């Protein structure tokens, strides 16, 4: 993040950080203009704020305002595909929470992250000067750091990063990984010009560092949190996810659940409305049992896959 040159500000379409960088913004507000709670939402890798359109609409109908911005290097922000650095992503999240609190004084504010966004949330909440939130919502948080990688993936990343950091790589065409069961949604993402299709090697390096920080942060998360994964998680390997779930459960202050029919993109799966309903209910009362049938013995469910 650059030097502070302006006063951070938030309007209906953009969040301006202290260094003047503009982050495109989307907001979903209750029709009566009187929210009872607010969510700041951070999207995943190569995605952008539109990821929360369905969730934002559902939350607004239940009296919850949602603000989501295109994180630096993604969506309609400047220099898409260029990794901004973990510290900058964390600083932007902190700024977003501060500005939303100013816009909605006295209301509870929750920080939600999906996949990479969840890794940003974890790193921000366990680092110095964490955002002031009433809770966090972690939707399939990305926790695949080097400490959970095998030798060959680590070696391949090291070699390519040191030789060709700016090279753009694409997933193999025959890669048998299903991020969701919502095929129409996945096809729409493939047509969306704001969704990045190939990743620079240095961005993958930065993402790996962020995910490693997030994995280590799971055992240190203090603020009450709702942690959600799908039993059909295929984007993240089982070992780091199971370690994360164990650390979250050991904390004793979080609600941790796995959806039997869920995939990585839980909010946009065919049964995503169940997940969105559970999130809204948890915001209303963190002690309310999840109504969707999500499994509260998540490690056993994942092990049985």
C-alpha positions as CSV (number, residue, x, y, z in Angstrom):
1,X,0.0,0.0,0.0
2,X,1.3,3.4,-0.9
3,X,1.7,6.5,1.3
4,X,-1.4,8.1,2.8
5,X,-2.4,11.0,0.6
6,X,-6.2,11.3,1.0
7,X,-8.8,10.8,3.7
8,X,-10.4,7.3,3.1
9,X,-14.0,7.6,2.0
10,X,-16.9,5.5,0.9
11,X,-19.7,6.3,-1.5
12,X,-22.3,4.2,-3.3
13,X,-19.9,2.9,-6.0
14,X,-16.3,3.2,-4.7
15,X,-14.1,2.8,-1.6
16,X,-11.1,5.1,-1.7
17,X,-8.2,4.0,0.4
18,X,-5.7,6.3,2.1
19,X,-3.2,6.0,-0.7
20,X,-5.9,7.2,-3.2
21,X,-6.5,3.7,-4.7
22,X,-10.1,3.3,-5.8
23,X,-11.9,0.0,-5.1
24,X,-15.1,-0.6,-7.0
25,X,-18.0,-1.1,-4.5
26,X,-21.3,-2.9,-4.5
27,X,-23.9,-2.5,-1.8
28,X,-27.2,-4.3,-1.1
29,X,-29.4,-2.5,1.4
30,X,-32.8,-3.3,3.0
31,X,-35.7,-1.6,1.1
32,X,-36.7,0.4,4.1
33,X,-33.2,1.8,4.5
34,X,-33.1,0.6,8.1
35,X,-30.6,-2.3,8.5
36,X,-30.3,-4.1,11.8
37,X,-26.7,-5.4,11.0
38,X,-24.0,-4.9,8.3
39,X,-21.7,-7.3,6.5
40,X,-18.5,-6.3,4.8
41,X,-17.8,-9.1,2.3
42,X,-14.4,-10.1,0.7
43,X,-14.4,-12.2,-2.5
44,X,-12.1,-15.0,-3.5
45,X,-9.1,-15.3,-5.8
46,X,-9.7,-14.1,-9.4
47,X,-13.3,-13.3,-8.5
48,X,-14.8,-9.9,-7.6
49,X,-17.6,-8.3,-5.6
50,X,-20.4,-9.6,-7.8
51,X,-19.7,-12.9,-6.0
52,X,-22.1,-11.7,-3.3
53,X,-25.0,-10.6,-5.4
54,X,-27.2,-13.5,-4.4
55,X,-26.2,-13.3,-0.7
56,X,-26.5,-9.6,-0.7
57,X,-30.0,-9.7,-2.0
58,X,-31.1,-12.4,0.5
59,X,-29.5,-10.5,3.4
60,X,-31.1,-7.2,2.4
61,X,-34.5,-9.0,2.4
62,X,-33.8,-10.0,6.0
63,X,-32.7,-6.5,7.2
64,X,-28.9,-6.9,6.7
65,X,-26.9,-4.5,4.7
66,X,-23.9,-5.9,2.7
67,X,-21.0,-4.0,1.2
68,X,-18.5,-5.8,-1.1
69,X,-15.6,-4.3,-3.0
70,X,-13.3,-5.5,-5.7
71,X,-10.0,-6.2,-3.9
72,X,-6.9,-4.8,-5.4
73,X,-5.7,-6.7,-8.4
74,X,-9.2,-8.1,-9.1
75,X,-12.4,-7.3,-10.8
76,X,-12.6,-3.7,-12.1
77,X,-9.8,-2.4,-9.9
78,X,-6.6,-1.1,-11.5
79,X,-4.0,-3.6,-12.7
80,X,-6.1,-6.8,-12.5
81,X,-4.0,-9.9,-12.0
82,X,-1.2,-8.1,-10.2
83,X,-0.8,-9.3,-6.6
84,X,-1.0,-6.3,-4.2
85,X,0.5,-8.0,-1.2
86,X,-1.1,-9.5,1.9
87,X,-0.4,-6.3,4.0
88,X,-2.3,-4.2,1.5
89,X,-5.3,-6.6,1.3
90,X,-5.5,-6.5,5.1
91,X,-5.2,-2.7,5.3
92,X,-8.0,-2.4,2.8
93,X,-10.3,-4.7,4.8
94,X,-9.5,-2.6,7.9
95,X,-10.4,0.6,6.1
96,X,-13.6,-0.9,4.7
97,X,-14.8,-1.9,8.2
98,X,-13.9,1.5,9.6
99,X,-15.8,3.4,6.9
100,X,-18.9,1.1,7.1
101,X,-19.0,1.6,10.9
102,X,-19.0,5.3,10.3
103,X,-21.9,5.0,7.8
104,X,-23.9,2.8,10.2
105,X,-23.0,4.0,13.7
106,X,-24.3,1.7,16.5
107,X,-25.0,-1.3,14.3
108,X,-23.2,-4.7,14.6
109,X,-20.7,-5.2,11.8
110,X,-19.5,-8.6,10.6
111,X,-16.6,-9.3,8.3
112,X,-17.2,-12.1,5.8
113,X,-14.7,-13.7,3.5
114,X,-15.1,-16.4,0.9
115,X,-12.1,-18.5,0.0
116,X,-9.2,-16.1,-0.5
117,X,-11.3,-13.5,1.2
118,X,-11.6,-15.8,4.2
119,X,-7.8,-16.0,4.3
120,X,-7.6,-12.1,4.3
121,X,-10.2,-12.0,7.2
122,X,-8.2,-14.6,9.2
123,X,-4.9,-12.8,8.7
124,X,-6.5,-9.4,9.5
125,X,-8.3,-10.5,12.6
126,X,-5.2,-12.2,14.2
127,X,-2.6,-9.5,13.2
128,X,-1.9,-6.1,14.8
129,X,-4.8,-3.6,15.0
130,X,-7.5,-6.0,13.8
131,X,-10.7,-4.6,12.4
132,X,-13.4,-3.8,15.0
133,X,-16.1,-6.3,14.2
134,X,-18.8,-8.2,16.1
135,X,-17.9,-11.4,14.4
136,X,-16.6,-13.0,11.3
137,X,-18.1,-15.3,8.7
138,X,-15.7,-17.6,7.0
139,X,-17.0,-19.4,3.8
140,X,-14.6,-22.1,2.7
141,X,-11.6,-20.0,3.9
142,X,-8.5,-20.8,1.8
143,X,-5.9,-22.4,4.1
144,X,-3.6,-24.2,1.6
145,X,-0.2,-22.8,2.6
146,X,3.3,-24.2,2.0
147,X,3.2,-26.0,5.3
148,X,0.4,-28.1,3.9
149,X,1.8,-28.6,0.4
150,X,3.8,-31.6,-0.8
151,X,7.4,-31.3,-2.0
152,X,6.6,-31.2,-5.7
153,X,4.0,-28.4,-5.6
154,X,6.3,-26.3,-3.4
155,X,9.3,-26.9,-5.7
156,X,7.3,-26.1,-8.9
157,X,6.1,-22.9,-7.4
158,X,9.6,-21.9,-6.2
159,X,11.2,-22.6,-9.6
160,X,8.6,-20.7,-11.7
161,X,8.4,-17.8,-9.3
162,X,12.2,-17.3,-9.4
163,X,12.5,-17.8,-13.1
164,X,9.3,-16.4,-14.7
165,X,7.3,-14.5,-12.0
166,X,5.2,-12.7,-14.5
167,X,4.2,-15.7,-16.5
168,X,0.4,-16.3,-16.7
169,X,-0.7,-19.9,-16.2
170,X,-4.1,-21.5,-16.7
171,X,-5.6,-24.6,-15.1
172,X,-5.3,-27.7,-17.3
173,X,-8.4,-28.4,-19.4
174,X,-8.8,-31.8,-18.0
175,X,-8.5,-30.7,-14.3
176,X,-11.2,-32.8,-12.6
177,X,-12.1,-30.2,-9.9
178,X,-15.6,-29.1,-9.3
179,X,-15.9,-25.8,-7.4
180,X,-19.7,-25.9,-7.4
181,X,-22.7,-28.0,-8.5
182,X,-24.3,-24.9,-10.0
183,X,-23.2,-25.4,-13.6
184,X,-25.0,-22.4,-15.1
185,X,-23.3,-20.1,-12.5
186,X,-19.9,-21.5,-13.4
187,X,-20.6,-21.0,-17.1
188,X,-21.6,-17.4,-16.4
189,X,-18.3,-16.8,-14.6
190,X,-16.5,-18.2,-17.6
191,X,-18.2,-15.5,-19.8
192,X,-17.7,-12.7,-17.3
193,X,-14.8,-10.5,-18.4
194,X,-14.1,-9.3,-14.9
195,X,-13.4,-12.8,-13.7
196,X,-9.6,-13.5,-14.2
197,X,-9.1,-16.7,-16.2
198,X,-5.3,-17.1,-15.9
199,X,-3.0,-16.3,-12.9
200,X,0.4,-14.8,-12.8
201,X,3.0,-16.9,-11.0
202,X,3.8,-14.1,-8.6
203,X,0.1,-13.8,-7.7
204,X,0.1,-17.6,-7.0
205,X,3.2,-17.1,-4.8
206,X,1.5,-14.3,-2.9
207,X,-1.7,-16.3,-2.5
208,X,0.2,-19.2,-1.1
209,X,1.9,-16.9,1.4
210,X,-1.5,-15.5,2.4
211,X,-3.1,-19.0,2.7
212,X,-0.2,-20.1,5.0
213,X,-0.8,-17.1,7.2
214,X,-4.5,-18.0,7.3
215,X,-3.8,-21.6,8.3
216,X,-1.6,-20.5,11.2
217,X,-4.2,-18.0,12.2
218,X,-7.1,-20.5,12.7
219,X,-6.0,-21.4,16.2
220,X,-5.6,-17.8,17.2
221,X,-9.0,-16.4,16.0
222,X,-10.7,-14.8,19.1
223,X,-13.8,-13.1,17.7
224,X,-16.9,-15.3,17.6
225,X,-17.1,-16.7,14.1
226,X,-19.2,-18.9,11.8
227,X,-17.0,-21.2,9.8
228,X,-18.6,-23.1,6.9
229,X,-17.2,-25.7,4.4
230,X,-18.8,-28.1,2.0
231,X,-18.3,-31.9,2.2
232,X,-17.6,-31.8,-1.5
233,X,-14.7,-29.4,-1.1
234,X,-12.4,-30.0,-4.1
235,X,-10.6,-26.7,-4.5
236,X,-8.7,-27.1,-1.2
237,X,-7.0,-30.3,-0.2
238,X,-8.5,-32.3,2.8
239,X,-5.4,-32.1,5.0
240,X,-5.2,-28.3,5.6
241,X,-9.0,-28.1,5.8
242,X,-9.2,-30.8,8.5
243,X,-6.4,-29.1,10.4
244,X,-8.3,-25.7,10.2
245,X,-11.5,-27.3,11.3
246,X,-9.8,-28.9,14.3
247,X,-8.2,-25.6,15.3
248,X,-11.5,-23.7,14.9
249,X,-13.4,-26.3,17.0
250,X,-10.7,-26.2,19.7
251,X,-11.3,-22.4,20.1
252,X,-14.6,-23.2,21.7
253,X,-16.2,-19.9,20.6
254,X,-17.0,-20.6,17.0
255,X,-19.9,-22.3,15.1
256,X,-18.2,-24.8,12.7
257,X,-20.2,-26.7,10.2
258,X,-19.9,-28.7,7.0
259,X,-22.8,-28.9,4.4
260,X,-23.2,-32.5,3.2
261,X,-24.3,-31.2,-0.3
262,X,-21.9,-28.2,-0.4
263,X,-18.9,-27.5,-2.6
264,X,-16.3,-24.7,-2.4
265,X,-18.6,-22.0,-3.7
266,X,-21.2,-22.6,-0.9
267,X,-23.0,-19.3,-1.3
268,X,-23.7,-19.9,-5.0
269,X,-24.2,-23.7,-5.0
270,X,-27.6,-25.0,-6.0
271,X,-28.5,-25.2,-2.3
272,X,-26.7,-21.9,-1.5
273,X,-29.9,-20.3,-0.2
274,X,-29.7,-22.7,2.8
275,X,-26.2,-21.4,3.6
276,X,-27.3,-17.8,3.2
277,X,-30.2,-18.4,5.5
278,X,-27.9,-19.9,8.1
279,X,-25.6,-16.9,8.0
280,X,-28.5,-14.5,8.4
281,X,-29.9,-16.5,11.3
282,X,-26.4,-16.6,13.0
283,X,-26.1,-12.8,12.7
284,X,-29.5,-12.6,14.4
285,X,-28.5,-14.9,17.2
286,X,-25.1,-16.7,17.2
287,X,-26.6,-19.4,19.5
288,X,-29.3,-20.4,17.1
289,X,-28.8,-24.0,15.8
290,X,-28.2,-24.1,12.0
291,X,-31.6,-25.0,10.4
292,X,-30.2,-26.3,7.1
293,X,-29.0,-29.7,8.3
294,X,-25.3,-28.8,8.1
295,X,-23.2,-31.3,10.1
296,X,-21.8,-30.1,13.4
297,X,-19.3,-33.0,13.5
298,X,-17.4,-31.6,10.5
299,X,-14.1,-33.6,10.7
300,X,-16.0,-36.9,10.8
301,X,-18.0,-35.9,7.8
302,X,-15.0,-34.9,5.7
303,X,-13.1,-38.0,6.7
304,X,-16.1,-40.1,5.4
305,X,-16.0,-38.6,1.9
